[in-house]
């Protein structure tokens, strides 16, 4: 009986994910005959056929599907074990994988990274900007250590700890000697020309729902898929936009104007996988995040209780930021 090695598991998973030996071999940087030989070796060792090669695409057999589920978990656990071995508790070195939804890169990730580097320069940080459903899936697959996103029903196995409450306001260019603006009635938006995030952002859906609820239809003169583009446009024109208030903290050339009634708030949360190994770097980043939120004066969340998926499984799958679809960015 041939000896099974980790490469056999990786080779099988590559073929299963690509549905094709040629693409899998290219991805693994080995020849196709070598890959085919290694898979056959694995099948002989197990005494079962794992792949159905009769169709146009290579598919897993029932036995193969069951085996790959265990193989994925085994490789994930081994990767976690390697990280645990290399975890340095004095924080002289370490690595943290963080996932965030897009709006947080405009006001939160820069200060967090600066603070992390100032306190723990030996910790390497990998930041992935993506949708909330993908963040949660990556946490479950152990491809991320932590995520920053919004509260709501989560995928089974995800725990969310509230960080702060995000508020949104109308934003215009700042004027010299400007006094604090009075709240603007939602009806006053009808007279405004707006520059808004494009419809692929869930924040845009949040704004559209607010406008629809109040039966207001301002002219949307500009749409952009970049918050930086929006802030520059508003800074240099008479157009207004709607953004999280926290973004204007670092932009003195912008002025937030409260709306009456205000847009619904959103609770920002720190996400992780239930039962996941908590590295020293992850624990340090969590403490740092809570410290920074307090230092910057963000509004505390309504509830400080940790929200576990065990109490939310009956809620089903949710949107990335309620109410827009989970597939959209923030």
C-alpha positions as CSV (number, residue, x, y, z in Angstrom):
1,X,0.0,0.0,0.0
2,X,1.4,3.4,-1.0
3,X,2.1,5.9,1.7
4,X,-0.3,8.9,1.7
5,X,1.3,12.3,1.9
6,X,-0.1,15.8,2.2
7,X,0.6,16.5,-1.4
8,X,-1.9,13.8,-2.4
9,X,-4.6,15.8,-0.5
10,X,-3.6,19.1,-2.1
11,X,-3.5,17.5,-5.6
12,X,-7.0,16.0,-5.1
13,X,-8.4,19.3,-3.9
14,X,-6.9,21.2,-6.8
15,X,-8.5,18.8,-9.4
16,X,-11.8,18.9,-7.6
17,X,-11.8,22.8,-7.5
18,X,-10.7,23.1,-11.2
19,X,-12.7,20.2,-12.6
20,X,-9.9,19.7,-15.0
21,X,-6.4,18.0,-14.7
22,X,-4.7,20.5,-17.0
23,X,-5.7,23.6,-15.1
24,X,-5.0,21.9,-11.8
25,X,-1.5,20.9,-13.0
26,X,-0.8,24.5,-14.1
27,X,-1.9,25.8,-10.7
28,X,0.3,23.2,-8.9
29,X,3.2,23.8,-11.2
30,X,3.6,20.1,-12.0
31,X,3.0,18.2,-15.2
32,X,-0.4,16.7,-16.0
33,X,0.9,13.1,-16.2
34,X,2.5,13.5,-12.8
35,X,-0.7,14.8,-11.3
36,X,-2.8,12.0,-12.9
37,X,-0.3,9.4,-11.5
38,X,-0.4,10.9,-8.0
39,X,-4.3,10.9,-8.0
40,X,-4.3,7.2,-9.1
41,X,-1.8,6.4,-6.4
42,X,-4.1,8.0,-3.8
43,X,-7.1,6.0,-5.2
44,X,-5.2,2.8,-5.0
45,X,-4.1,3.5,-1.4
46,X,-7.7,4.1,-0.4
47,X,-9.2,1.3,-2.5
48,X,-11.9,3.6,-4.0
49,X,-12.4,5.8,-7.0
50,X,-12.4,9.4,-6.0
51,X,-12.9,11.1,-9.4
52,X,-15.3,10.5,-12.3
53,X,-13.2,11.1,-15.5
54,X,-15.9,10.0,-18.0
55,X,-17.5,13.4,-18.6
56,X,-16.2,16.6,-20.2
57,X,-15.4,17.8,-16.7
58,X,-13.7,15.8,-14.0
59,X,-16.1,15.4,-11.1
60,X,-15.9,13.9,-7.6
61,X,-17.6,10.6,-7.0
62,X,-19.7,10.3,-3.8
63,X,-16.7,8.8,-2.0
64,X,-14.5,11.6,-3.4
65,X,-16.9,14.3,-2.1
66,X,-16.9,12.8,1.4
67,X,-13.1,12.4,1.3
68,X,-12.4,15.9,0.2
69,X,-14.5,17.4,3.0
70,X,-12.3,15.7,5.5
71,X,-9.2,16.6,3.5
72,X,-10.0,20.3,3.6
73,X,-10.6,20.2,7.3
74,X,-7.3,18.3,7.9
75,X,-5.3,20.8,5.8
76,X,-6.9,23.7,7.6
77,X,-6.2,22.2,11.0
78,X,-2.6,21.5,10.1
79,X,-2.2,25.1,8.9
80,X,-3.6,26.4,12.2
81,X,-1.2,24.1,14.1
82,X,1.8,25.5,12.2
83,X,0.7,29.0,13.0
84,X,0.3,28.1,16.7
85,X,3.8,26.7,16.8
86,X,5.2,29.9,15.3
87,X,3.1,32.2,17.4
88,X,5.4,34.4,19.5
89,X,3.7,35.7,22.6
90,X,6.1,38.6,23.1
91,X,4.8,39.9,19.8
92,X,8.3,40.4,18.4
93,X,6.9,38.8,15.3
94,X,3.6,37.4,14.0
95,X,1.1,37.5,11.1
96,X,-2.5,38.6,11.1
97,X,-5.0,38.1,8.2
98,X,-7.8,40.7,8.3
99,X,-10.9,41.0,6.1
100,X,-12.9,44.2,5.9
101,X,-15.8,45.5,3.9
102,X,-14.9,48.4,1.7
103,X,-16.1,51.5,3.6
104,X,-13.8,50.7,6.5
105,X,-10.7,51.2,4.3
106,X,-11.7,54.9,4.1
107,X,-11.5,55.7,7.8
108,X,-10.6,52.7,10.0
109,X,-7.9,50.6,8.4
110,X,-5.3,53.4,8.1
111,X,-5.4,54.3,11.8
112,X,-5.5,50.7,12.9
113,X,-2.5,49.8,10.7
114,X,-0.6,52.8,12.0
115,X,-1.3,51.9,15.6
116,X,-0.4,48.2,15.1
117,X,2.9,49.1,13.4
118,X,3.7,51.7,16.2
119,X,3.0,49.2,19.0
120,X,4.0,45.9,17.4
121,X,6.3,46.5,14.4
122,X,7.1,42.8,14.1
123,X,3.6,41.8,13.2
124,X,2.9,41.5,9.5
125,X,-0.7,42.4,8.4
126,X,-2.5,41.2,5.4
127,X,-5.7,43.1,4.6
128,X,-8.4,41.8,2.3
129,X,-11.2,44.1,1.2
130,X,-14.2,42.1,0.1
131,X,-17.9,41.5,0.8
132,X,-19.2,40.4,4.2
133,X,-20.4,37.0,3.0
134,X,-16.9,36.3,1.6
135,X,-15.3,37.5,4.8
136,X,-17.4,35.0,6.9
137,X,-16.8,32.2,4.4
138,X,-13.0,32.9,4.6
139,X,-13.1,32.9,8.4
140,X,-14.9,29.5,8.4
141,X,-12.3,28.2,5.9
142,X,-9.4,29.6,8.1
143,X,-8.3,31.8,5.3
144,X,-8.8,34.9,7.6
145,X,-8.1,35.4,11.3
146,X,-10.4,38.4,11.9
147,X,-13.0,40.4,10.0
148,X,-14.6,43.9,10.5
149,X,-18.1,44.2,9.1
150,X,-21.7,44.8,10.3
151,X,-24.0,43.2,12.8
152,X,-26.9,41.0,11.8
153,X,-27.6,37.2,11.5
154,X,-24.3,35.5,10.6
155,X,-23.3,32.2,9.1
156,X,-23.2,29.3,11.6
157,X,-19.9,29.3,13.3
158,X,-19.2,33.0,13.2
159,X,-19.1,35.1,16.4
160,X,-19.5,38.9,16.2
161,X,-18.4,41.4,19.0
162,X,-19.8,44.9,18.7
163,X,-17.3,47.7,18.3
164,X,-19.2,50.9,17.7
165,X,-22.3,52.4,16.0
166,X,-21.8,53.9,12.6
167,X,-23.9,56.9,11.7
168,X,-24.3,58.5,8.2
169,X,-24.9,62.1,7.3
170,X,-25.1,64.3,4.3
171,X,-21.6,65.6,3.4
172,X,-20.7,68.8,1.7
173,X,-17.5,70.9,1.1
174,X,-16.5,72.9,4.2
175,X,-16.8,76.7,4.0
176,X,-14.5,79.2,5.6
177,X,-15.7,80.3,9.1
178,X,-18.6,77.9,8.8
179,X,-20.7,77.5,11.9
180,X,-22.0,74.0,12.8
181,X,-24.8,73.3,10.3
182,X,-28.3,72.8,11.4
183,X,-30.0,69.4,10.6
184,X,-31.5,69.3,7.2
185,X,-35.0,67.9,6.7
186,X,-35.1,64.9,4.5
187,X,-37.4,66.9,2.2
188,X,-34.5,69.3,1.7
189,X,-32.6,66.6,-0.2
190,X,-35.1,67.0,-3.0
191,X,-33.3,70.3,-3.9
192,X,-29.8,68.8,-3.7
193,X,-27.6,67.3,-6.4
194,X,-25.8,64.3,-5.1
195,X,-22.7,62.3,-5.8
196,X,-23.2,58.8,-4.4
197,X,-21.5,55.4,-4.2
198,X,-22.4,53.2,-7.1
199,X,-25.1,50.5,-6.7
200,X,-22.6,47.7,-6.2
201,X,-22.0,49.1,-2.7
202,X,-24.4,48.0,0.1
203,X,-24.1,51.5,1.6
204,X,-25.8,52.8,-1.5
205,X,-28.6,50.4,-1.0
206,X,-28.8,51.7,2.6
207,X,-29.1,55.2,1.3
208,X,-31.6,54.3,-1.5
209,X,-33.9,52.6,1.1
210,X,-33.8,55.7,3.3
211,X,-34.8,57.9,0.3
212,X,-37.5,55.6,-0.8
213,X,-38.9,55.3,2.7
214,X,-39.3,59.1,2.8
215,X,-40.4,59.4,-0.9
216,X,-37.5,61.7,-1.8
217,X,-35.8,61.5,-5.2
218,X,-32.9,63.9,-5.4
219,X,-30.9,64.2,-8.7
220,X,-27.9,61.8,-8.6
221,X,-25.4,63.7,-10.8
222,X,-22.4,61.4,-10.1
223,X,-21.9,57.8,-9.2
224,X,-18.5,56.4,-8.1
225,X,-17.2,53.1,-6.9
226,X,-14.5,54.8,-4.8
227,X,-15.0,56.7,-1.6
228,X,-11.8,58.7,-2.3
229,X,-13.2,59.8,-5.6
230,X,-16.4,60.9,-3.9
231,X,-14.6,63.0,-1.2
232,X,-12.5,64.7,-3.9
233,X,-15.6,65.4,-6.1
234,X,-17.5,66.9,-3.1
235,X,-14.5,68.9,-2.0
236,X,-14.2,70.6,-5.4
237,X,-17.9,71.0,-6.4
238,X,-21.2,72.1,-5.0
239,X,-22.4,68.4,-5.0
240,X,-23.2,66.7,-1.7
241,X,-22.9,63.0,-0.8
242,X,-23.9,60.6,2.0
243,X,-21.1,58.9,3.9
244,X,-20.3,57.5,7.4
245,X,-19.6,60.4,9.8
246,X,-16.3,58.8,10.8
247,X,-14.9,59.5,7.3
248,X,-15.2,63.3,7.8
249,X,-13.1,63.1,11.0
250,X,-10.0,62.8,8.8
251,X,-11.2,65.3,6.1
252,X,-11.3,68.8,7.5
253,X,-12.4,70.0,4.0
254,X,-15.7,68.1,4.4
255,X,-18.6,69.0,6.6
256,X,-21.2,66.5,7.8
257,X,-24.8,67.8,7.9
258,X,-27.2,65.7,10.1
259,X,-30.4,64.7,8.4
260,X,-33.8,64.8,10.0
261,X,-34.9,62.1,10.5
262,X,-31.4,60.5,10.5
263,X,-30.4,57.6,8.4
264,X,-30.6,54.3,10.3
265,X,-27.4,53.5,12.2
266,X,-25.4,50.3,11.7
267,X,-23.4,48.4,14.3
268,X,-19.8,47.6,13.4
269,X,-18.5,44.3,14.7
270,X,-15.3,42.3,14.9
271,X,-15.9,38.8,13.4
272,X,-14.1,35.5,14.1
273,X,-14.7,31.8,13.8
274,X,-16.1,30.1,16.9
275,X,-13.4,28.0,18.5
276,X,-10.6,29.3,16.3
277,X,-7.1,29.5,17.6
278,X,-6.5,33.0,19.0
279,X,-2.9,34.0,18.2
280,X,-1.0,36.5,20.2
281,X,-1.2,38.8,17.2
282,X,-4.9,38.4,16.9
283,X,-5.4,39.1,20.6
284,X,-3.2,42.2,20.4
285,X,-5.1,43.5,17.4
286,X,-8.4,43.0,19.1
287,X,-7.3,45.0,22.1
288,X,-5.8,47.7,19.9
289,X,-9.1,48.0,17.9
290,X,-11.2,48.5,21.0
291,X,-8.7,51.1,22.3
292,X,-8.7,53.0,19.0
293,X,-12.5,53.0,18.8
294,X,-12.6,54.6,22.3
295,X,-9.8,57.0,21.6
296,X,-11.5,58.3,18.4
297,X,-14.8,58.8,20.2
298,X,-16.9,56.5,18.0
299,X,-20.4,56.0,19.3
300,X,-20.6,52.9,21.6
301,X,-22.8,50.1,20.3
302,X,-26.3,49.7,21.8
303,X,-25.3,46.3,23.2
304,X,-21.8,45.2,24.3
305,X,-22.8,41.6,24.5
306,X,-21.0,39.2,22.2
307,X,-23.4,38.0,19.5
308,X,-23.0,34.3,18.8
309,X,-24.5,32.5,15.8
310,X,-26.0,29.8,18.1
311,X,-28.9,32.2,18.9
312,X,-29.3,33.4,15.3
313,X,-29.4,30.2,13.2
314,X,-33.1,30.5,13.0
315,X,-32.7,33.9,11.3
316,X,-31.3,32.3,8.1
317,X,-28.7,34.0,5.8
318,X,-28.6,37.8,5.9
319,X,-27.6,40.6,3.8
320,X,-24.0,42.0,3.8
321,X,-25.4,45.2,5.4
322,X,-29.1,45.2,6.0
323,X,-31.1,45.6,3.9
324,X,-29.0,45.2,0.7
325,X,-27.9,41.8,-0.7
326,X,-24.9,40.0,0.9
327,X,-23.1,39.9,-2.4
328,X,-22.5,43.7,-2.5
329,X,-19.5,45.5,-1.0
330,X,-20.0,47.9,1.9
